[in-house]
Amino acid sequence: MGVKSLLYIYMSLITVAAFAAPQPASEAPQIYKIWKEQQIVEAKNNVVRIANKMTLARAGKLPEKELQALQPLERMDNELRVAQENLQIAQELSVEDYFVVYLSRFKSRPDAIQSVASRMSKDEVAELIRAMLNRGEATTTQNGSNPPTSAPTPSL
């Protein structure tokens, strides 16, 4: 499974878990930098939570009820590895990911888009435009046609 596949799986899970509840109409979207930092913090917290639970389980310091509810340590090792991979993916999130995964939730709210646009840095806006252009090129290429590179030459 490629990094992009993992990214989309991760982002799907994050989106479903974090944004399942409807957002209030007055909520303004976060800018890219804050959104990415939040994704990293959540992923780090998940890694630490799983690692701590594993440490306590191995040391026999969990209450009996929690021990019975725990998954086998092998499965927890896999869960920790996935959490670490998700942290790496979160650290590599791009403006394009921000646009596709997060900002697309606000597409029916022009006020929210205007709000986030006014708070973005010039570098973030430029990167977002580049990502949109790259996305447009990829879509055009996938459809089997290439955009013209120059104006057509009139035939005589």
Buried (B, 14 or more C-beta within 10 A) or exposed (E): EEEEEBBBBBBEEBBEEEEEEEEEEEEBBBBBBEBBEBBBEBBBEBBEEBBEBBEBBEEEEBEEEEEEEBEEEEEBEEBBEBBBBBBEBBEEBBBBBBBBBBBEEBEEBEEBBEBBBEBBEEEBEEBBEEBEEEEEEEEEEEEEEEEEEEEEEEEE
